[in-house]
Amino acid sequence: MEKGSGDGVFIVEEEALVRCKRSDGKRWRCRQPAMPGHTLCEGHHQRNLQRKRPQNNDSSHNLMTWLDKDAFKEKKKKKKRNIINENQDENVEEEKNEGDPEPVIIMEKEEEEKIEGEPEPDVIMDKEEEEDTNSSNEMRMQLMEMKGELNTLREWITQSIPALFVTVKDIINALPNSEGALEKFNRRVKRSKLMAHVQATGTAGEESAPDP
């Protein structure tokens, strides 16, 4: 800065030499002092910041511009499609009104086709009854087979129990001190034979059971 003395002499201080660096590269240069720690004055520094801000947001700005253009194009296409669809609907209605047969004729044709394509109710009932008869016959045959298998299993058990008791009796006789065990076993055999006899004949009583 320049300060005047009492003698009219101006003293140029060292701070006055720090000027703004903004220049046109030829003759002009800003005369404002530079900001502390910067090479530009306050005005040019603020302008420089404002110039850089759009550059930082350039990508988002371009994106928004592209989206706006795309939305405008889509809206224009949609409007054009609506106009085309409306014209097509009008043409279809005109053709329909000109070429449609009467509703009565359409109903009669549909009824004729329906009657020709459907079988008679009696035929349907006969087929259903035949299917029911076949299924009931198959179930009856399966039940008869199961009953025969049960009878065969019952006969095998009735024939196998006495032989099994004889084998167990021989084993008990071979053991030491087997008299009490053998007597107990005979009672169980007698009771088992009685139960088997009751199941086979349907009568109860110890006198009707076979001898051990």
C-alpha positions as CSV (number, residue, x, y, z in Angstrom):
1,M,0.0,0.0,0.0
2,E,1.0,3.6,-0.5
3,K,1.2,5.9,2.4
4,G,1.8,9.7,2.2
5,S,4.3,11.4,4.4
6,G,4.2,15.0,5.6
7,D,6.7,16.0,2.9
8,G,4.4,14.7,0.0
9,V,6.6,11.6,-0.6
10,F,4.8,8.3,-1.1
11,I,6.3,5.2,0.4
12,V,5.5,1.9,-1.4
13,E,5.2,-0.9,1.1
14,E,6.0,-4.5,0.4
15,E,2.4,-5.6,0.5
16,A,1.5,-3.4,-2.4
17,L,3.7,-5.5,-4.7
18,V,1.4,-8.5,-4.2
19,R,-1.2,-7.8,-6.9
20,C,-3.8,-9.9,-8.5
21,K,-2.5,-12.2,-11.2
22,R,-5.5,-11.8,-13.4
23,S,-4.4,-10.5,-16.9
24,D,-5.2,-10.8,-20.5
25,G,-1.7,-11.9,-21.3
26,K,-0.8,-8.7,-23.1
27,R,-1.1,-5.3,-21.4
28,W,-4.0,-5.4,-19.0
29,R,-3.6,-6.7,-15.5
30,C,-5.8,-6.4,-12.5
31,R,-4.7,-3.7,-10.0
32,Q,-6.5,-5.1,-7.0
33,P,-4.4,-6.7,-4.2
34,A,-4.4,-10.5,-4.1
35,M,-6.1,-12.2,-1.2
36,P,-3.8,-13.6,1.6
37,G,-2.6,-17.0,0.5
38,H,-4.0,-16.6,-3.0
39,T,-2.8,-15.3,-6.3
40,L,-6.1,-13.6,-7.2
41,C,-8.1,-10.8,-5.7
42,E,-11.4,-11.5,-4.0
43,G,-13.5,-10.6,-7.0
44,H,-11.6,-12.7,-9.5
45,H,-11.4,-15.6,-7.0
46,Q,-15.2,-15.7,-6.6
47,R,-15.7,-15.6,-10.4
48,N,-13.2,-18.4,-10.7
49,L,-15.2,-20.5,-8.2
50,Q,-18.5,-19.8,-10.0
51,R,-16.9,-20.9,-13.3
52,K,-15.7,-24.2,-11.8
53,R,-19.0,-25.2,-10.1
54,P,-20.9,-26.1,-13.4
55,Q,-17.8,-28.1,-14.4
56,N,-18.0,-30.2,-11.3
57,N,-21.7,-30.9,-11.9
58,D,-21.3,-31.4,-15.6
59,S,-22.1,-35.1,-15.5
60,S,-25.3,-34.6,-13.5
61,H,-26.3,-31.7,-15.7
62,N,-25.8,-33.8,-18.8
63,L,-27.7,-36.7,-17.2
64,M,-30.7,-34.5,-16.4
65,T,-30.6,-33.0,-19.9
66,W,-30.6,-36.5,-21.4
67,L,-33.4,-37.6,-19.2
68,D,-35.5,-34.6,-20.1
69,K,-34.9,-35.2,-23.8
70,D,-35.7,-38.9,-23.4
71,A,-38.9,-38.2,-21.5
72,F,-40.0,-35.7,-24.2
73,K,-39.3,-38.2,-26.9
74,E,-41.2,-40.9,-25.1
75,K,-44.2,-38.6,-24.5
76,K,-44.2,-37.7,-28.1
77,K,-44.2,-41.4,-29.2
78,K,-46.9,-42.2,-26.7
79,K,-49.1,-39.4,-28.1
80,K,-48.5,-40.6,-31.6
81,R,-49.4,-44.2,-30.7
82,N,-52.6,-43.1,-29.0
83,I,-53.6,-41.3,-32.2
84,I,-52.8,-44.3,-34.3
85,N,-54.8,-46.6,-32.0
86,E,-57.8,-44.3,-32.0
87,N,-57.8,-44.3,-35.8
88,Q,-57.5,-48.1,-35.9
89,D,-60.4,-48.5,-33.4
90,E,-62.6,-46.3,-35.5
91,N,-61.7,-48.3,-38.7
92,V,-62.4,-51.6,-36.9
93,E,-65.8,-50.4,-35.6
94,E,-66.7,-49.3,-39.1
95,E,-65.8,-52.7,-40.6
96,K,-67.5,-54.5,-37.8
97,N,-70.7,-52.5,-38.3
98,E,-70.6,-53.1,-42.1
99,G,-69.7,-56.8,-42.0
100,D,-71.2,-58.3,-38.9
101,P,-74.1,-60.7,-39.4
102,E,-77.2,-60.4,-37.3
103,P,-77.0,-61.6,-33.7
104,V,-79.9,-64.1,-34.2
105,I,-78.0,-65.9,-37.0
106,I,-74.9,-66.1,-34.8
107,M,-76.8,-67.7,-31.9
108,E,-78.4,-70.2,-34.2
109,K,-75.1,-71.3,-35.7
110,E,-73.5,-71.6,-32.2
111,E,-76.4,-73.8,-31.0
112,E,-76.2,-76.0,-34.1
113,E,-72.4,-76.5,-33.6
114,K,-73.0,-77.2,-29.9
115,I,-75.7,-79.8,-30.6
116,E,-73.6,-81.5,-33.3
117,G,-70.5,-81.7,-31.2
118,E,-72.0,-83.0,-27.9
119,P,-72.9,-86.7,-27.4
120,E,-76.4,-87.7,-26.3
121,P,-77.2,-87.9,-22.6
122,D,-78.1,-91.6,-22.8
123,V,-74.7,-92.4,-24.3
124,I,-73.0,-90.5,-21.5
125,M,-75.0,-92.3,-18.8
126,D,-74.3,-95.8,-20.3
127,K,-70.6,-95.1,-20.4
128,E,-70.6,-93.9,-16.7
129,E,-72.5,-97.0,-15.6
130,E,-70.1,-99.3,-17.5
131,E,-67.1,-97.7,-15.9
132,D,-68.8,-98.0,-12.4
133,T,-69.5,-101.7,-13.1
134,N,-65.9,-102.4,-14.1
135,S,-64.5,-100.6,-11.1
136,S,-66.8,-102.5,-8.7
137,N,-65.9,-105.9,-10.3
138,E,-62.2,-105.1,-9.9
139,M,-62.7,-104.3,-6.2
140,R,-64.7,-107.5,-5.7
141,M,-61.9,-109.6,-7.2
142,Q,-59.3,-107.9,-5.0
143,L,-61.4,-108.6,-1.9
144,M,-61.8,-112.3,-2.9
145,E,-58.0,-112.6,-3.4
146,M,-57.3,-111.0,0.0
147,K,-59.8,-113.3,1.7
148,G,-58.2,-116.4,0.1
149,E,-54.7,-115.2,1.2
150,L,-56.1,-114.8,4.8
151,N,-57.5,-118.3,4.8
152,T,-54.3,-119.8,3.6
153,L,-52.4,-117.9,6.3
154,R,-54.8,-119.2,9.0
155,E,-54.4,-122.8,7.8
156,W,-50.6,-122.5,7.9
157,I,-50.6,-121.1,11.4
158,T,-53.0,-123.9,12.6
159,Q,-50.7,-126.6,11.2
160,S,-47.5,-125.0,12.3
161,I,-48.4,-124.4,16.0
162,P,-48.5,-128.1,17.1
163,A,-45.1,-128.8,15.4
164,L,-43.6,-125.8,17.1
165,F,-44.9,-127.0,20.5
166,V,-43.4,-130.4,20.0
167,T,-40.0,-128.9,19.2
168,V,-40.1,-126.7,22.3
169,K,-41.2,-129.7,24.4
170,D,-38.2,-131.7,23.2
171,I,-35.9,-128.8,24.2
172,I,-37.4,-128.6,27.7
173,N,-37.0,-132.4,28.2
174,A,-33.3,-132.1,27.4
175,L,-32.8,-129.5,30.2
176,P,-32.0,-130.5,33.8
177,N,-34.9,-130.1,36.4
178,S,-37.4,-129.9,33.6
179,E,-40.4,-131.6,35.3
180,G,-41.9,-128.4,36.6
181,A,-41.2,-126.5,33.4
182,L,-42.6,-129.3,31.3
183,E,-45.8,-129.3,33.3
184,K,-46.2,-125.6,32.9
185,F,-45.5,-125.9,29.2
186,N,-48.1,-128.6,28.8
187,R,-50.7,-126.3,30.4
188,R,-49.8,-123.5,28.0
189,V,-50.0,-125.8,25.0
190,K,-53.4,-127.1,26.1
191,R,-54.7,-123.5,26.5
192,S,-53.3,-122.5,23.1
193,K,-54.9,-125.5,21.4
194,L,-58.2,-124.7,23.1
195,M,-58.0,-121.1,21.8
196,A,-57.1,-122.2,18.3
197,H,-60.0,-124.7,18.4
198,V,-62.4,-122.0,19.5
199,Q,-61.3,-119.7,16.7
200,A,-61.7,-122.5,14.1
201,T,-65.0,-123.9,15.2
202,G,-66.6,-121.1,17.1
203,T,-67.4,-123.2,20.2
204,A,-65.9,-123.0,23.6
205,G,-65.2,-125.6,26.3
206,E,-62.2,-127.7,27.5
207,E,-64.0,-131.0,26.6
208,S,-64.2,-130.0,22.9
209,A,-60.5,-129.2,22.6
210,P,-58.2,-131.9,21.1
211,D,-55.9,-133.9,23.5
212,P,-52.3,-132.7,23.8
